[in-house]
């Protein structure tokens, strides 16, 4: 099948190459869900990257407004217009004109520049101007027969309606593809979703994706399509500042300010059903601290061993640094068990004794480096090993030590542990890691941030974790 790109590599992959060339596509959604930007991105990409020409017919917005709004997003429609690749047709004052006149004018504009892509914005506005339902059916079939089929012009029609509304417009029944855009909120942050409702002749295995309108339209790649592959380069080092350790993710600190201040007690809450191992994200922070001479002590979350922590860091941190500045807690299997120097062996019987052993490792690192150590504690492990009540007995003392000694702590909470509410209340900075539409997001709860998609850039000499907000 011959395809035209959607303007999004993610959607092209999901759709098996893009939209069928010479097809009719309906894009539905309430006002403010991003229909105009989605359509503008589609034709802009076609003109700029694929050598095509396009016509945008608007019944709702004037030329100047459209050009200004799109220019703010980085779209160069004026330049493309000067090059003869783009036409904007303003039809706000259609009322009183006949259906044949409307269609003939659109065909004229397409033919004059040999356009292969057309946007009609919007069918809802046409319905308000043409009250006769017979005329609406006529215009629908004329668009399909004269523009799509005869001219072979791939046409996108925008329709204002909720995506799951059962009252369908005539054009939807004859569309080859129906895409619905929606906007909701999660924990006070905007979430935008694209739903492929209909794709004639194709099986869509991932029908829903999250997207942002930051800088235009961008769909977020689900983890199942290969998102966040293991980087083959070392991570970029983000310098620490006065009185704080950098997280190693500059985009996060630009949003929330310094997270790991000396004496701070912070929380990363990992929601359920996340297929991405959270320790891979934590590795960015750990290697950033180790590579700047800081000591790091880790009591891992459930299911993560001391050996797996060390192995995950080896491609990014020199061996001598790991041997000197890393301590990872693990539980003793036999009384006579011996451990590698970087391992802190815990008995798993009495939490007070084991936490003292862990704290001794933190003090040792601080002494060796002459810097406050970063400690990471998986409270799901503590609750599983000792029970909620026993952990609560040491929580206050644990917090006091971090505060009084100016150490830095990141606590990790997994789903369904009873201690989460206590950790939320005590946290200076609170982050949540969640998977939405198959993609990985992090969100600041304290302080509030937008939903931030997590990706890894390897474009330069070093790998860098990038966060893209949903706007």
N, C-alpha and C positions, 0 to 999 in steps of 0.2 A: 504493500500500500504506500502511495506517495503522501508524505506528511509535510505539514508546516509547523515550525517550532511554536510552542506556547509563549516563548520568551523566558521560560523557567526550565533549567536543566532537570530539576527534580520532577516537574510535571511531565516533561517529555519522556523521562524514564518510566514513570508510572503508566503513561498512556501508550507505551510501546513505540515511541518515536515522535509523538506530538499529535496534533489535530489533523484529520484527513483533509488533504487539499481539495478545495472546491466543495466544502461542507458548510452546513448551517449550525452555528453554535449559539445556544441561549445561555446567558449568564444572569442568574437571579440573585436577589437579596434585598434586604431593607436599605433605605438611604443610610449612607455612612459605612457600609460594609466593604467598600473598595472596588465596586464594579467599574467605575470610570478609570481608575488607576490601572486595574487589571487589563482592561481593553487597550488603554493608551500604551501600556508596557508591551502588549502583544504586537501592535502595529509598529511601534518605535523599534523594537527588536528586529522585526521583519525588514524594515527599511535600512537600518544601520548595519545589521550583521548578515543579512541574507540577500541584499540587492533587490528587494521588492519595493513596490509602491503601494500607497494606501490612501483611502478616503475615510474621513470621520464625519458622519452626519449627526448633528446635534439638534434635538428638539427642546433642550432644557438649558443650554448654556451658550453664551455668546463667544465669538472668536477671541476677543481680548482676554476675557476671563479664563478661557481654556488655556491659551498660550501662557499666561502668567502663572497659573496654577501648576501646569506641567513643567515650566521652566524652573520653578522652585524645587522640583523633584529631580532636576538634572536632565530632563528630556529636551532635545534640541529640535522641536517641531518647526520653529521659524527657519532654521538653517535648512532643514529638509524640504521645506516649502520653497525656499529660494532655489534649491537644486532641482525642483520640478518633481520631487518624489512624493509630495504630500499635498492633499487638499482638505480644508476644513469647510464643511457646508453647514451654514447656520439656517435652521428652519423653525425658529421660535415662533414666527408669525405665519405658520402654515394654515391656520383656520381660514376656511373659505376656498382654499385651493382644492382641486379634485385629486382623487387617487392617481389617475393616469399621469397628471402633471408631476406629482411627487416622484413616482417611479422613474419617469423619463428624465427628470433632472438628475437623480442619483446615477442612472445609467450613463448620462452625458458626462458627468464628472469622472466616473470610472473609466470610460472609454478614452477621454482626452489625455489622461496620464498613464493609461494602460495599467490601472491598479489591480493588484491581485488579492488585496485585503480590504475589507470594509467593516466599519463599526457603525451601528445604528443605536443612538442613545437618546431616547429609550422607547421601547414598544409601549410602555405605560403612558408616556406622554402622547404618543400617537393615538392611543385609545381615548384619551381625554379630548383630543382635537377632532377625532372622527367618531361620532356617536353611533353611527349606523353599523350594526354588527356585520351586516352583509359586506359593507365596504372593508371592514377589518379582515374578513376572511379573504376578500379579493386581494388586498394588499399583501397578506401573508403568502398567498400562493404565487403572486407576481414576484415577490422577493425570491422565493424558492426557484421558480421556473426561469425568470428572465435574468436575474443577477447571479444566483448561485450556479444553476445548471447551464444556462446558455453562455454566460460570460466566464464561468469557472472561477468566480471570485469568492474566496473563502470569507464568509460573513458571520460577524458576531453581533447578536442583538441583546441589548441589556433590558432587563425586566425588573421592576421594583416589586418585590413580594418576599415574604418569608420562605425559606428554602423548602420547608415541608408542607407548605400550604397546598391543599388538595384542589383548589380552584386554579386550573391551568389555563394559560392563554393559548389561543389557537396555534401560535408559532412553536410552542413547546412540543406539540404532537408531531410536527414534521421535522424537528431538529435532529441532527445526527448526534449531538452531544449537549448535555445540560450540566452546567456547573453552578453550584449554589455557594454563595459567600455569606458568612455569618460572623457576628461579633458578640461575645459574652464577656463575663468577668470571672476570674478565679482569684480568691483572696484579695479582692480589690484591684487586681491587675487585669488589663485588657488581654483577651484571647481571641484571635481571629482564626477561623477555620474555613477551608475550602472542601466542598463535598462534590465528588463526581457522581451525579445522580444517574446519568445516562451516557453510555458510550457505545453507540450502535456497532455491533460486530466485533466487540473486543471484551475480554475478561479483565476486569480491574481488580487486582488483588489488594491494593491499598487505596480505598476510595476517599479517605479523609486525611488531609494534611493541614498543619498549622502554617500560618504565613504572617509576614509583617508588611507594612506599607512604608517603612523607613527607606527613603531614597527610591521609592517606586514600589514594585511588587517583588517579593522574594518568598518562595515556599521553602520550608525547612525540611531537609532530607531526613527521613526516618532511619533509625539505627539499622533496621533490617536491610537497607539498601547500601550499607557499607559506610555509614557516617561514623566519624571518630575512629578511623583506623589507627593502628599503632604507629606513632610517629617514628621515622627513621633518622631524625635529626635530634640533636640536643635542644632542650628548651631555652628560650631566651631568658636571661637572668634579669629580674626586675629589682633594682637596688632597694634596700631598706631605707627608712627615713628616721629622723630624730624621734626616739621613743616608741618606735613600732617596727614590726617585721612585715615585709611585703608578702602578700598571698601568692605572688608569682603570676597573677592575672591582673594586668593593668586596667583592663576594661571594668573589672569588678570594683577596683578602688576608685576609679573615676565616678562610678555610680554611688558607692556607699562611703567613700572616704577610707582611711586606713582601718583595716579590720582587726589585725593582730597587734593592738597596742600593749605595751608592757603592763602587766597586772590585769589583763582582760580575760574574761571567761565567756567563750563564744560557743554557738551551737550550729551544727549542720544537721538538719533533719532530713532523712532519706525516706521518701514515700514508698509505698508498696508497688510491686510489679515493675520495678526498674530493671531492665535487662542489661544495662551498662554497669560494670563493677565500680562502685563509688571510689574505691581505693586508687583507681587509675586517675581520677580527677585530683584526689588528695596528693598524689605523687608529684604534681606540679608544684604545690606549696612546699612539700618536704624537700625536693631537690633544690628549690630556690633558696631555702634556708641553709641546707648543708653546703651548697656551693659558695655561700658567703661566710662560711666559718661558724655557723650556728650549730648548737647541739639539738638533736631531735629525739624525743622518747615517745614510743608508740605502744599503746595497749590496743591491739587491732579490734575491729568489729568482728562479729561472729562469722566463722567460715574463712577467716584470713589468718594464715600462719606467719610466724616470724620469717621463715625461709622465703615465702612468696613475697613478703614486703621487700626483703633485701634483693631478691632477684629482679623485681620490678624496677628497682632503682639503679641497678648496675649499669644499664646503657647510658645513664644520664649523670652519674656521680662517680668520681674516681674511687678506686678500691681503698686507698689509704684514708680517704675522707670517711667512707662508710665504716671502716674499722675503728676510727677514732671518735666520730661524732654521732653515731647512730646506736640507739638501744631500742630493742623491740621485745615486749613481754610475750611469753608463751607459757603454757601450763605443763607442769611436770607429768610425765606418763608413768615413770617408775621412780622410786626413792633415790636410786643410785644414778639417775640420768645426769649426764654431763652435757653442757651446752657450749656453743660457739661464743666467743667473747662479746658479740653484739647482742646476744640473747639474755633477757632477764627472766629466769625461771621462777614461776609462781606455783605454790602448792595447790591452790584452789580450795582450801579448807576454811580459812579465816580471812575475811576481807581486810581487817585491820592490819594483819601481818603482811598480806600481799601488797596492799597499797603502800605500806612503809618500804617494802622492797622496791616498788616502782618509783617512789619518791627519792629513794637513795640513788637510783640511776639518774634521775633528773638533776639532783645536786651534783653528782659526779660530772655530768656533762657541762654544767654551768661552771664548775671549777676548772675543767680542762680547757674550755673555750674562753673563759672570762666574760661570757655573755649570757643573758637570761635565756634559758632553754625553751624551746617550743615543745609542748606535750600534746599528744592526740590520744583521746580515750574513747573507745567504743563502749558506751553505756549499755548496749544490748548484751555485750559479753558479761559485764559485771552483774546485770540483773539475772541473766541465765545461770551464772555460776553461784551466786550468793543469795539471790532473792531481793525483792524490792526493799523490804524492811532493813535488811543488813546494809544495803547500799546507802539508804537514807542516813544511817548512823555515821557514815564517813563523809557524806556529801558536803556538809558545812565546813568541816576541817579542810577538805580538799579545796574548796573555794577560798577559804581564808589564806591558805598557803600561796595560792596563785596570786591573790591580791597583795598580800604583805611582802612577798619576795619579788614582786614585779616580774613574775614569769608570764608566759603566754600559753593559753589553753584553747584547744578546739575540741569540743565534745561532739560525739556522733550518736544520733538517736535513730534507731530503725523502727519500722511500723510495729504497733501493738505492744510496745513496752510501757509499763506503768509509770516510769520515771519522766516521761517526755514533758508533762506539764510542769514539773519542778524545774527541769532544765530550761524550758522556755522562759519561765519567770526569772531565772538567775542570769540569763544570757545578756551580754552587752551588745553583741551583734548576733542576729538570728537569720540563717539562710535555710531555704528548703530546696531540695533536689527532687525533681519530678519528671516523669515521662509523659508527654502529651502528643497524641497522634503519632506515636512511635519515635518522636524526637526528644532529645534531652534538654531540659530547661533548669535554670537555677533562678530563684527569686528571693530578694531581700524582704524579710518580714519586719525586721528591726534593724535599720530603718527600711521603709517601703521602697521597692524598686519595681519597674515593669518586669514582665516575664522576659527572661534573658535566655536565648538559645545558645547552647554551648557547641562550639566547633573548634577545630585545630587547623591553623594555617601553617603551611610548610613552604610558602612562596619564597621567603628569604633564605638566608644561610642557617637560621635557627627556627625551630617550631615555636608557635605562640598560640595560647588559648584565646579565642575571640568570643565575645558575648554580643549577640545582636538582639536589641529590644524589640518586642512586639508593640508597634505604635499604630 
